[in-house]
Amino acid sequence: MKLSLNARQLAREAGPVGDMACRGVDPDLFFPEASPVSGPPSVEEREALKVCAGCPVRDWCLAREMAECTTPARIIGVRGGLRQADRRALYVQTHGRRAPYRAGAGDE
């Protein structure tokens, strides 16, 4: 299954404006356990968001992430200065689609 943009791949590529803030950072930092949708970012998410905060290609990164994701269920981790929950909400707002139900969910 193809997940959202791979942080290792992104860290190796040159951005359109300059070097990405995530270059040389451990990619695992961008895959923290997701916080609840209605809650504040977790400590781990805040660490990743700090890296994104001053990145010169943050908007490019977010646009690329949103273009590559075919469903909100494949959006994971922190990218483009947004945590997983925020990017999923943006995806639904932009595309009007929610994540499909998992197989067997709701079966009686």
Biopython code that builds the backbone (N, CA, C, O; Angstrom):
import numpy as np
from Bio.PDB.StructureBuilder import StructureBuilder

atoms = [
    (1, "MET", "N", (0.846, -1.172, 0.000)),
    (1, "MET", "CA", (0.000, 0.000, 0.000)),
    (1, "MET", "C", (0.895, 1.240, 0.000)),
    (1, "MET", "O", (1.827, 1.333, 0.799)),
    (2, "LYS", "N", (0.625, 2.163, -0.866)),
    (2, "LYS", "CA", (1.382, 3.416, -0.908)),
    (2, "LYS", "C", (0.832, 4.356, 0.157)),
    (2, "LYS", "O", (-0.361, 4.659, 0.191)),
    (3, "LEU", "N", (1.716, 4.798, 1.007)),
    (3, "LEU", "CA", (1.319, 5.747, 2.030)),
    (3, "LEU", "C", (1.540, 7.152, 1.504)),
    (3, "LEU", "O", (1.991, 7.340, 0.375)),
    (4, "SER", "N", (1.222, 8.128, 2.322)),
    (4, "SER", "CA", (1.471, 9.498, 1.921)),
    (4, "SER", "C", (2.967, 9.695, 1.702)),
    (4, "SER", "O", (3.771, 8.806, 1.984)),
    (5, "LEU", "N", (3.319, 10.840, 1.209)),
    (5, "LEU", "CA", (4.688, 11.116, 0.816)),
    (5, "LEU", "C", (5.698, 10.617, 1.839)),
    (5, "LEU", "O", (5.594, 10.912, 3.029)),
    (6, "ASN", "N", (6.662, 9.868, 1.366)),
    (6, "ASN", "CA", (7.668, 9.283, 2.234)),
    (6, "ASN", "C", (8.681, 10.340, 2.651)),
    (6, "ASN", "O", (9.282, 11.002, 1.805)),
    (7, "ALA", "N", (8.866, 10.496, 3.957)),
    (7, "ALA", "CA", (9.774, 11.528, 4.467)),
    (7, "ALA", "C", (11.207, 11.305, 3.997)),
    (7, "ALA", "O", (11.923, 12.274, 3.748)),
    (8, "ARG", "N", (11.639, 10.063, 3.870)),
    (8, "ARG", "CA", (13.003, 9.803, 3.400)),
    (8, "ARG", "C", (13.189, 10.317, 1.973)),
    (8, "ARG", "O", (14.217, 10.913, 1.650)),
    (9, "GLN", "N", (12.202, 10.086, 1.135)),
    (9, "GLN", "CA", (12.279, 10.557, -0.246)),
    (9, "GLN", "C", (12.282, 12.084, -0.275)),
    (9, "GLN", "O", (13.082, 12.689, -0.989)),
    (10, "LEU", "N", (11.406, 12.701, 0.485)),
    (10, "LEU", "CA", (11.316, 14.148, 0.504)),
    (10, "LEU", "C", (12.622, 14.776, 0.977)),
    (10, "LEU", "O", (13.068, 15.781, 0.423)),
    (11, "ALA", "N", (13.229, 14.190, 1.989)),
    (11, "ALA", "CA", (14.467, 14.739, 2.543)),
    (11, "ALA", "C", (15.624, 14.671, 1.558)),
    (11, "ALA", "O", (16.579, 15.437, 1.688)),
    (12, "ARG", "N", (15.567, 13.768, 0.568)),
    (12, "ARG", "CA", (16.638, 13.644, -0.424)),
    (12, "ARG", "C", (16.442, 14.576, -1.616)),
    (12, "ARG", "O", (17.401, 14.872, -2.329)),
    (13, "GLU", "N", (15.227, 15.037, -1.841)),
    (13, "GLU", "CA", (14.938, 15.846, -3.012)),
    (13, "GLU", "C", (15.173, 17.327, -2.735)),
    (13, "GLU", "O", (15.022, 17.794, -1.606)),
    (14, "ALA", "N", (15.535, 18.036, -3.757)),
    (14, "ALA", "CA", (15.682, 19.484, -3.631)),
    (14, "ALA", "C", (14.321, 20.132, -3.817)),
    (14, "ALA", "O", (13.586, 19.788, -4.743)),
    (15, "GLY", "N", (13.991, 21.050, -2.957)),
    (15, "GLY", "CA", (12.733, 21.769, -3.074)),
    (15, "GLY", "C", (12.846, 22.885, -4.094)),
    (15, "GLY", "O", (13.939, 23.174, -4.580)),
    (16, "PRO", "N", (11.742, 23.507, -4.418)),
    (16, "PRO", "CA", (11.739, 24.544, -5.436)),
    (16, "PRO", "C", (12.391, 25.851, -4.986)),
    (16, "PRO", "O", (12.804, 26.650, -5.827)),
    (17, "VAL", "N", (12.490, 26.081, -3.688)),
    (17, "VAL", "CA", (13.002, 27.352, -3.192)),
    (17, "VAL", "C", (14.366, 27.200, -2.531)),
    (17, "VAL", "O", (15.138, 28.158, -2.490)),
    (18, "GLY", "N", (14.666, 26.057, -2.031)),
    (18, "GLY", "CA", (15.932, 25.863, -1.332)),
    (18, "GLY", "C", (15.893, 24.583, -0.532)),
    (18, "GLY", "O", (15.021, 23.734, -0.714)),
    (19, "ASP", "N", (16.844, 24.468, 0.345)),
    (19, "ASP", "CA", (16.913, 23.260, 1.158)),
    (19, "ASP", "C", (15.756, 23.181, 2.131)),
    (19, "ASP", "O", (15.315, 24.184, 2.693)),
    (20, "MET", "N", (15.285, 21.981, 2.310)),
    (20, "MET", "CA", (14.193, 21.729, 3.242)),
    (20, "MET", "C", (14.738, 21.649, 4.652)),
    (20, "MET", "O", (15.861, 21.192, 4.870)),
    (21, "ALA", "N", (13.951, 22.088, 5.595)),
    (21, "ALA", "CA", (14.369, 22.049, 6.997)),
    (21, "ALA", "C", (14.527, 20.610, 7.490)),
    (21, "ALA", "O", (15.265, 20.363, 8.443)),
    (22, "CYS", "N", (13.849, 19.669, 6.858)),
    (22, "CYS", "CA", (13.910, 18.273, 7.301)),
    (22, "CYS", "C", (15.142, 17.536, 6.776)),
    (22, "CYS", "O", (15.404, 16.406, 7.188)),
    (23, "ARG", "N", (15.890, 18.154, 5.883)),
    (23, "ARG", "CA", (17.085, 17.499, 5.339)),
    (23, "ARG", "C", (18.043, 17.179, 6.483)),
    (23, "ARG", "O", (18.435, 18.063, 7.245)),
    (24, "GLY", "N", (18.412, 15.912, 6.592)),
    (24, "GLY", "CA", (19.333, 15.469, 7.621)),
    (24, "GLY", "C", (18.680, 15.119, 8.947)),
    (24, "GLY", "O", (19.352, 14.631, 9.856)),
    (25, "VAL", "N", (17.377, 15.359, 9.073)),
    (25, "VAL", "CA", (16.653, 15.035, 10.302)),
    (25, "VAL", "C", (16.171, 13.588, 10.203)),
    (25, "VAL", "O", (15.792, 13.131, 9.124)),
    (26, "ASP", "N", (16.183, 12.873, 11.317)),
    (26, "ASP", "CA", (15.704, 11.496, 11.339)),
    (26, "ASP", "C", (14.256, 11.457, 10.852)),
    (26, "ASP", "O", (13.392, 12.068, 11.480)),
    (27, "PRO", "N", (13.962, 10.753, 9.744)),
    (27, "PRO", "CA", (12.598, 10.706, 9.206)),
    (27, "PRO", "C", (11.563, 10.177, 10.193)),
    (27, "PRO", "O", (10.383, 10.516, 10.094)),
    (28, "ASP", "N", (11.994, 9.352, 11.142)),
    (28, "ASP", "CA", (11.041, 8.820, 12.116)),
    (28, "ASP", "C", (10.395, 9.925, 12.942)),
    (28, "ASP", "O", (9.305, 9.736, 13.482)),
    (29, "LEU", "N", (11.055, 11.076, 13.046)),
    (29, "LEU", "CA", (10.485, 12.210, 13.776)),
    (29, "LEU", "C", (9.140, 12.616, 13.189)),
    (29, "LEU", "O", (8.268, 13.095, 13.914)),
    (30, "PHE", "N", (8.963, 12.429, 11.882)),
    (30, "PHE", "CA", (7.754, 12.873, 11.195)),
    (30, "PHE", "C", (6.647, 11.819, 11.186)),
    (30, "PHE", "O", (5.620, 12.005, 10.533)),
    (31, "PHE", "N", (6.848, 10.716, 11.905)),
    (31, "PHE", "CA", (5.836, 9.668, 12.005)),
    (31, "PHE", "C", (5.512, 9.369, 13.469)),
    (31, "PHE", "O", (5.590, 8.217, 13.895)),
    (32, "PRO", "N", (5.150, 10.398, 14.244)),
    (32, "PRO", "CA", (4.809, 10.153, 15.647)),
    (32, "PRO", "C", (3.429, 9.508, 15.743)),
    (32, "PRO", "O", (2.661, 9.505, 14.781)),
    (33, "GLU", "N", (3.136, 8.970, 16.901)),
    (33, "GLU", "CA", (1.776, 8.468, 17.130)),
    (33, "GLU", "C", (0.842, 9.665, 17.053)),
    (33, "GLU", "O", (1.087, 10.698, 17.676)),
    (34, "ALA", "N", (-0.219, 9.520, 16.291)),
    (34, "ALA", "CA", (-1.138, 10.636, 16.072)),
    (34, "ALA", "C", (-1.909, 10.973, 17.338)),
    (34, "ALA", "O", (-2.320, 10.090, 18.091)),
    (35, "SER", "N", (-2.096, 12.263, 17.555)),
    (35, "SER", "CA", (-2.908, 12.716, 18.680)),
    (35, "SER", "C", (-4.375, 12.668, 18.271)),
    (35, "SER", "O", (-4.684, 12.609, 17.081)),
    (36, "PRO", "N", (-5.285, 12.693, 19.251)),
    (36, "PRO", "CA", (-6.714, 12.713, 18.915)),
    (36, "PRO", "C", (-7.053, 13.932, 18.051)),
    (36, "PRO", "O", (-6.456, 14.999, 18.198)),
    (37, "VAL", "N", (-8.001, 13.755, 17.168)),
    (37, "VAL", "CA", (-8.389, 14.821, 16.244)),
    (37, "VAL", "C", (-8.766, 16.094, 16.984)),
    (37, "VAL", "O", (-8.382, 17.188, 16.571)),
    (38, "SER", "N", (-9.504, 15.966, 18.058)),
    (38, "SER", "CA", (-9.987, 17.149, 18.772)),
    (38, "SER", "C", (-8.980, 17.682, 19.793)),
    (38, "SER", "O", (-9.202, 18.729, 20.400)),
    (39, "GLY", "N", (-7.888, 16.967, 19.977)),
    (39, "GLY", "CA", (-6.915, 17.370, 20.975)),
    (39, "GLY", "C", (-5.775, 18.176, 20.401)),
    (39, "GLY", "O", (-5.642, 18.300, 19.184)),
    (40, "PRO", "N", (-4.955, 18.723, 21.274)),
    (40, "PRO", "CA", (-3.777, 19.466, 20.813)),
    (40, "PRO", "C", (-2.724, 18.492, 20.296)),
    (40, "PRO", "O", (-2.812, 17.293, 20.561)),
    (41, "PRO", "N", (-1.734, 18.988, 19.564)),
    (41, "PRO", "CA", (-0.658, 18.110, 19.086)),
    (41, "PRO", "C", (0.073, 17.460, 20.256)),
    (41, "PRO", "O", (0.236, 18.055, 21.321)),
    (42, "SER", "N", (0.506, 16.227, 20.028)),
    (42, "SER", "CA", (1.285, 15.522, 21.044)),
    (42, "SER", "C", (2.673, 16.156, 21.136)),
    (42, "SER", "O", (3.053, 16.968, 20.292)),
    (43, "VAL", "N", (3.412, 15.781, 22.156)),
    (43, "VAL", "CA", (4.785, 16.275, 22.311)),
    (43, "VAL", "C", (5.602, 15.907, 21.077)),
    (43, "VAL", "O", (6.360, 16.730, 20.564)),
    (44, "GLU", "N", (5.452, 14.681, 20.604)),
    (44, "GLU", "CA", (6.197, 14.223, 19.431)),
    (44, "GLU", "C", (5.797, 15.006, 18.178)),
    (44, "GLU", "O", (6.651, 15.374, 17.373)),
    (45, "GLU", "N", (4.499, 15.257, 18.019)),
    (45, "GLU", "CA", (4.049, 16.033, 16.863)),
    (45, "GLU", "C", (4.600, 17.461, 16.932)),
    (45, "GLU", "O", (4.987, 18.026, 15.909)),
    (46, "ARG", "N", (4.635, 18.036, 18.119)),
    (46, "ARG", "CA", (5.160, 19.395, 18.267)),
    (46, "ARG", "C", (6.632, 19.470, 17.862)),
    (46, "ARG", "O", (7.067, 20.465, 17.283)),
    (47, "GLU", "N", (7.396, 18.425, 18.165)),
    (47, "GLU", "CA", (8.811, 18.407, 17.760)),
    (47, "GLU", "C", (8.939, 18.434, 16.240)),
    (47, "GLU", "O", (9.764, 19.166, 15.694)),
    (48, "ALA", "N", (8.126, 17.638, 15.563)),
    (48, "ALA", "CA", (8.160, 17.623, 14.100)),
    (48, "ALA", "C", (7.657, 18.951, 13.531)),
    (48, "ALA", "O", (8.203, 19.453, 12.548)),
    (49, "LEU", "N", (6.628, 19.511, 14.140)),
    (49, "LEU", "CA", (6.083, 20.787, 13.673)),
    (49, "LEU", "C", (7.094, 21.925, 13.820)),
    (49, "LEU", "O", (7.086, 22.873, 13.035)),
    (50, "LYS", "N", (7.965, 21.830, 14.828)),
    (50, "LYS", "CA", (9.021, 22.838, 15.003)),
    (50, "LYS", "C", (9.969, 22.832, 13.808)),
    (50, "LYS", "O", (10.411, 23.889, 13.358)),
    (51, "VAL", "N", (10.277, 21.654, 13.299)),
    (51, "VAL", "CA", (11.164, 21.550, 12.134)),
    (51, "VAL", "C", (10.499, 22.215, 10.930)),
    (51, "VAL", "O", (11.150, 22.933, 10.170)),
    (52, "CYS", "N", (9.213, 21.973, 10.764)),
    (52, "CYS", "CA", (8.478, 22.535, 9.624)),
    (52, "CYS", "C", (8.271, 24.045, 9.739)),
    (52, "CYS", "O", (8.148, 24.732, 8.725)),
    (53, "ALA", "N", (8.231, 24.558, 10.955)),
    (53, "ALA", "CA", (7.833, 25.951, 11.186)),
    (53, "ALA", "C", (8.627, 26.963, 10.372)),
    (53, "ALA", "O", (8.048, 27.901, 9.825)),
    (54, "GLY", "N", (9.916, 26.794, 10.284)),
    (54, "GLY", "CA", (10.725, 27.765, 9.555)),
    (54, "GLY", "C", (11.175, 27.296, 8.188)),
    (54, "GLY", "O", (12.083, 27.883, 7.599)),
    (55, "CYS", "N", (10.568, 26.270, 7.686)),
    (55, "CYS", "CA", (11.012, 25.684, 6.412)),
    (55, "CYS", "C", (10.626, 26.571, 5.224)),
    (55, "CYS", "O", (9.474, 26.990, 5.114)),
    (56, "PRO", "N", (11.583, 26.857, 4.337)),
    (56, "PRO", "CA", (11.286, 27.708, 3.184)),
    (56, "PRO", "C", (10.407, 27.043, 2.127)),
    (56, "PRO", "O", (9.887, 27.727, 1.245)),
    (57, "VAL", "N", (10.232, 25.721, 2.199)),
    (57, "VAL", "CA", (9.413, 25.028, 1.202)),
    (57, "VAL", "C", (8.194, 24.349, 1.837)),
    (57, "VAL", "O", (7.651, 23.393, 1.283)),
    (58, "ARG", "N", (7.777, 24.842, 2.987)),
    (58, "ARG", "CA", (6.641, 24.237, 3.703)),
    (58, "ARG", "C", (5.379, 24.202, 2.838)),
    (58, "ARG", "O", (4.696, 23.178, 2.797)),
    (59, "ASP", "N", (5.056, 25.296, 2.150)),
    (59, "ASP", "CA", (3.848, 25.323, 1.322)),
    (59, "ASP", "C", (3.943, 24.319, 0.171)),
    (59, "ASP", "O", (2.966, 23.643, -0.152)),
    (60, "TRP", "N", (5.120, 24.226, -0.440)),
    (60, "TRP", "CA", (5.336, 23.257, -1.516)),
    (60, "TRP", "C", (5.153, 21.833, -0.997)),
    (60, "TRP", "O", (4.528, 20.996, -1.647)),
    (61, "CYS", "N", (5.707, 21.575, 0.181)),
    (61, "CYS", "CA", (5.620, 20.256, 0.794)),
    (61, "CYS", "C", (4.159, 19.869, 1.048)),
    (61, "CYS", "O", (3.743, 18.750, 0.748)),
    (62, "LEU", "N", (3.391, 20.804, 1.603)),
    (62, "LEU", "CA", (1.978, 20.534, 1.887)),
    (62, "LEU", "C", (1.205, 20.316, 0.597)),
    (62, "LEU", "O", (0.398, 19.391, 0.511)),
    (63, "ALA", "N", (1.438, 21.153, -0.408)),
    (63, "ALA", "CA", (0.737, 20.997, -1.689)),
    (63, "ALA", "C", (1.064, 19.656, -2.327)),
    (63, "ALA", "O", (0.180, 18.991, -2.868)),
    (64, "ARG", "N", (2.312, 19.262, -2.267)),
    (64, "ARG", "CA", (2.719, 17.975, -2.844)),
    (64, "ARG", "C", (2.074, 16.814, -2.097)),
    (64, "ARG", "O", (1.584, 15.862, -2.704)),
    (65, "GLU", "N", (2.083, 16.910, -0.782)),
    (65, "GLU", "CA", (1.459, 15.876, 0.043)),
    (65, "GLU", "C", (-0.016, 15.722, -0.298)),
    (65, "GLU", "O", (-0.499, 14.604, -0.476)),
    (66, "MET", "N", (-0.723, 16.822, -0.390)),
    (66, "MET", "CA", (-2.160, 16.764, -0.662)),
    (66, "MET", "C", (-2.435, 16.229, -2.066)),
    (66, "MET", "O", (-3.435, 15.543, -2.282)),
    (67, "ALA", "N", (-1.563, 16.536, -3.016)),
    (67, "ALA", "CA", (-1.739, 16.046, -4.380)),
    (67, "ALA", "C", (-1.460, 14.549, -4.490)),
    (67, "ALA", "O", (-2.095, 13.863, -5.290)),
    (68, "GLU", "N", (-0.525, 14.038, -3.701)),
    (68, "GLU", "CA", (-0.155, 12.631, -3.788)),
    (68, "GLU", "C", (-1.115, 11.700, -3.062)),
    (68, "GLU", "O", (-1.193, 10.517, -3.393)),
    (69, "CYS", "N", (-1.834, 12.206, -2.092)),
    (69, "CYS", "CA", (-2.727, 11.348, -1.308)),
    (69, "CYS", "C", (-4.025, 11.119, -2.052)),
    (69, "CYS", "O", (-4.680, 12.063, -2.493)),
    (70, "THR", "N", (-4.385, 9.866, -2.186)),
    (70, "THR", "CA", (-5.615, 9.529, -2.885)),
    (70, "THR", "C", (-6.795, 9.378, -1.941)),
    (70, "THR", "O", (-7.942, 9.338, -2.386)),
    (71, "THR", "N", (-6.532, 9.296, -0.659)),
    (71, "THR", "CA", (-7.580, 9.171, 0.342)),
    (71, "THR", "C", (-7.045, 9.671, 1.674)),
    (71, "THR", "O", (-5.853, 9.523, 1.940)),
    (72, "PRO", "N", (-7.881, 10.254, 2.515)),
    (72, "PRO", "CA", (-7.395, 10.735, 3.804)),
    (72, "PRO", "C", (-6.840, 9.619, 4.687)),
    (72, "PRO", "O", (-6.031, 9.884, 5.576)),
    (73, "ALA", "N", (-7.256, 8.393, 4.458)),
    (73, "ALA", "CA", (-6.762, 7.272, 5.265)),
    (73, "ALA", "C", (-5.266, 7.045, 5.048)),
    (73, "ALA", "O", (-4.607, 6.419, 5.879)),
    (74, "ARG", "N", (-4.735, 7.545, 3.949)),
    (74, "ARG", "CA", (-3.305, 7.362, 3.653)),
    (74, "ARG", "C", (-2.458, 8.528, 4.128)),
    (74, "ARG", "O", (-1.242, 8.527, 3.935)),
    (75, "ILE", "N", (-3.066, 9.497, 4.730)),
    (75, "ILE", "CA", (-2.328, 10.640, 5.254)),
    (75, "ILE", "C", (-1.840, 10.279, 6.645)),
    (75, "ILE", "O", (-2.636, 10.064, 7.559)),
    (76, "ILE", "N", (-0.521, 10.213, 6.798)),
    (76, "ILE", "CA", (0.045, 9.883, 8.105)),
    (76, "ILE", "C", (1.171, 10.834, 8.431)),
    (76, "ILE", "O", (1.787, 11.412, 7.535)),
    (77, "GLY", "N", (1.439, 10.997, 9.696)),
    (77, "GLY", "CA", (2.577, 11.779, 10.136)),
    (77, "GLY", "C", (2.403, 13.283, 9.993)),
    (77, "GLY", "O", (1.298, 13.788, 9.796)),
    (78, "VAL", "N", (3.520, 13.977, 10.097)),
    (78, "VAL", "CA", (3.567, 15.432, 10.008)),
    (78, "VAL", "C", (4.212, 15.805, 8.684)),
    (78, "VAL", "O", (5.289, 15.308, 8.354)),
    (79, "ARG", "N", (3.557, 16.680, 7.920)),
    (79, "ARG", "CA", (4.075, 17.152, 6.631)),
    (79, "ARG", "C", (3.603, 18.575, 6.394)),
    (79, "ARG", "O", (2.494, 18.933, 6.789)),
    (80, "GLY", "N", (4.407, 19.370, 5.773)),
    (80, "GLY", "CA", (3.997, 20.707, 5.370)),
    (80, "GLY", "C", (3.525, 21.588, 6.512)),
    (80, "GLY", "O", (2.721, 22.497, 6.308)),
    (81, "GLY", "N", (4.014, 21.326, 7.696)),
    (81, "GLY", "CA", (3.640, 22.135, 8.841)),
    (81, "GLY", "C", (2.303, 21.781, 9.457)),
    (81, "GLY", "O", (1.803, 22.508, 10.315)),
    (82, "LEU", "N", (1.715, 20.670, 9.029)),
    (82, "LEU", "CA", (0.438, 20.230, 9.597)),
    (82, "LEU", "C", (0.551, 18.801, 10.102)),
    (82, "LEU", "O", (1.239, 17.969, 9.510)),
    (83, "ARG", "N", (-0.130, 18.534, 11.196)),
    (83, "ARG", "CA", (-0.150, 17.179, 11.715)),
    (83, "ARG", "C", (-1.173, 16.357, 10.933)),
    (83, "ARG", "O", (-1.957, 16.901, 10.155)),
    (84, "GLN", "N", (-1.155, 15.064, 11.144)),
    (84, "GLN", "CA", (-2.021, 14.131, 10.430)),
    (84, "GLN", "C", (-3.484, 14.549, 10.488)),
    (84, "GLN", "O", (-4.142, 14.612, 9.449)),
    (85, "ALA", "N", (-4.006, 14.834, 11.674)),
    (85, "ALA", "CA", (-5.422, 15.177, 11.826)),
    (85, "ALA", "C", (-5.781, 16.430, 11.032)),
    (85, "ALA", "O", (-6.854, 16.504, 10.433)),
    (86, "ASP", "N", (-4.891, 17.402, 11.028)),
    (86, "ASP", "CA", (-5.161, 18.650, 10.313)),
    (86, "ASP", "C", (-5.129, 18.454, 8.801)),
    (86, "ASP", "O", (-5.940, 19.038, 8.083)),
    (87, "ARG", "N", (-4.193, 17.632, 8.312)),
    (87, "ARG", "CA", (-4.136, 17.368, 6.865)),
    (87, "ARG", "C", (-5.329, 16.548, 6.414)),
    (87, "ARG", "O", (-5.848, 16.766, 5.319)),
    (88, "ARG", "N", (-5.772, 15.610, 7.236)),
    (88, "ARG", "CA", (-6.971, 14.841, 6.875)),
    (88, "ARG", "C", (-8.181, 15.760, 6.791)),
    (88, "ARG", "O", (-8.984, 15.643, 5.865)),
    (89, "ALA", "N", (-8.320, 16.667, 7.740)),
    (89, "ALA", "CA", (-9.443, 17.613, 7.708)),
    (89, "ALA", "C", (-9.354, 18.509, 6.472)),
    (89, "ALA", "O", (-10.373, 18.788, 5.840)),
    (90, "LEU", "N", (-8.151, 18.960, 6.120)),
    (90, "LEU", "CA", (-7.952, 19.779, 4.933)),
    (90, "LEU", "C", (-8.313, 18.988, 3.680)),
    (90, "LEU", "O", (-8.934, 19.525, 2.763)),
    (91, "TYR", "N", (-7.931, 17.729, 3.639)),
    (91, "TYR", "CA", (-8.254, 16.879, 2.492)),
    (91, "TYR", "C", (-9.767, 16.771, 2.318)),
    (91, "TYR", "O", (-10.282, 16.928, 1.211)),
    (92, "VAL", "N", (-10.470, 16.507, 3.402)),
    (92, "VAL", "CA", (-11.930, 16.373, 3.338)),
    (92, "VAL", "C", (-12.550, 17.698, 2.905)),
    (92, "VAL", "O", (-13.467, 17.717, 2.084)),
    (93, "GLN", "N", (-12.057, 18.797, 3.450)),
    (93, "GLN", "CA", (-12.572, 20.114, 3.088)),
    (93, "GLN", "C", (-12.336, 20.403, 1.603)),
    (93, "GLN", "O", (-13.208, 20.947, 0.925)),
    (94, "THR", "N", (-11.168, 20.040, 1.112)),
    (94, "THR", "CA", (-10.799, 20.312, -0.274)),
    (94, "THR", "C", (-11.502, 19.386, -1.261)),
    (94, "THR", "O", (-11.990, 19.831, -2.300)),
    (95, "HIS", "N", (-11.550, 18.095, -0.930)),
    (95, "HIS", "CA", (-12.065, 17.097, -1.874)),
    (95, "HIS", "C", (-13.477, 16.616, -1.560)),
    (95, "HIS", "O", (-14.100, 15.939, -2.377)),
    (96, "GLY", "N", (-13.978, 16.962, -0.387)),
    (96, "GLY", "CA", (-15.334, 16.548, -0.023)),
    (96, "GLY", "C", (-15.479, 15.057, 0.202)),
    (96, "GLY", "O", (-16.582, 14.519, 0.104)),
    (97, "ARG", "N", (-14.378, 14.382, 0.501)),
    (97, "ARG", "CA", (-14.430, 12.929, 0.721)),
    (97, "ARG", "C", (-13.821, 12.591, 2.059)),
    (97, "ARG", "O", (-12.817, 13.173, 2.469)),
    (98, "ARG", "N", (-14.421, 11.672, 2.713)),
    (98, "ARG", "CA", (-13.874, 11.153, 3.964)),
    (98, "ARG", "C", (-13.191, 9.821, 3.673)),
    (98, "ARG", "O", (-13.346, 9.244, 2.597)),
    (99, "ALA", "N", (-12.443, 9.355, 4.642)),
    (99, "ALA", "CA", (-11.788, 8.050, 4.516)),
    (99, "ALA", "C", (-12.858, 6.971, 4.365)),
    (99, "ALA", "O", (-13.881, 7.019, 5.048)),
    (100, "PRO", "N", (-12.637, 6.002, 3.482)),
    (100, "PRO", "CA", (-13.603, 4.919, 3.346)),
    (100, "PRO", "C", (-13.645, 4.085, 4.605)),
    (100, "PRO", "O", (-12.669, 3.993, 5.349)),
    (101, "TYR", "N", (-14.802, 3.477, 4.826)),
    (101, "TYR", "CA", (-14.935, 2.606, 5.994)),
    (101, "TYR", "C", (-14.067, 1.389, 5.812)),
    (101, "TYR", "O", (-13.877, 0.899, 4.699)),
    (102, "ARG", "N", (-13.540, 0.903, 6.926)),
    (102, "ARG", "CA", (-12.719, -0.311, 6.865)),
    (102, "ARG", "C", (-13.603, -1.525, 6.596)),
    (102, "ARG", "O", (-14.770, -1.562, 6.986)),
    (103, "ALA", "N", (-13.033, -2.495, 5.936)),
    (103, "ALA", "CA", (-13.759, -3.725, 5.626)),
    (103, "ALA", "C", (-14.297, -4.347, 6.905)),
    (103, "ALA", "O", (-13.565, -4.541, 7.876)),
    (104, "GLY", "N", (-15.560, -4.649, 6.890)),
    (104, "GLY", "CA", (-16.172, -5.309, 8.043)),
    (104, "GLY", "C", (-16.661, -4.358, 9.108)),
    (104, "GLY", "O", (-17.356, -4.784, 10.030)),
    (105, "ALA", "N", (-16.327, -3.101, 9.016)),
    (105, "ALA", "CA", (-16.768, -2.143, 10.028)),
    (105, "ALA", "C", (-18.273, -1.964, 9.928)),
    (105, "ALA", "O", (-18.804, -1.674, 8.856)),
    (106, "GLY", "N", (-18.938, -2.134, 11.023)),
    (106, "GLY", "CA", (-20.386, -1.950, 11.054)),
    (106, "GLY", "C", (-21.169, -3.179, 10.641)),
    (106, "GLY", "O", (-22.399, -3.171, 10.689)),
    (107, "ASP", "N", (-20.469, -4.253, 10.230)),
    (107, "ASP", "CA", (-21.175, -5.484, 9.881)),
    (107, "ASP", "C", (-21.773, -6.106, 11.130)),
    (107, "ASP", "O", (-21.174, -6.092, 12.206)),
    (108, "GLU", "N", (-22.930, -6.634, 10.965)),
    (108, "GLU", "CA", (-23.564, -7.272, 12.129)),
    (108, "GLU", "C", (-23.699, -8.755, 11.924)),
    (108, "GLU", "O", (-24.209, -9.456, 12.797)),
]
sb = StructureBuilder()
sb.init_structure("model")
sb.init_model(0)
sb.init_chain("A")
sb.init_seg("    ")
for serial, (resi, resn, name, xyz) in enumerate(atoms, 1):
    if name == "N":
        sb.init_residue(resn, " ", resi, " ")
    sb.init_atom(name, np.array(xyz, "f"), 0.0, 1.0, " ", f" {name:<3s}", serial, name[0])
structure = sb.get_structure()
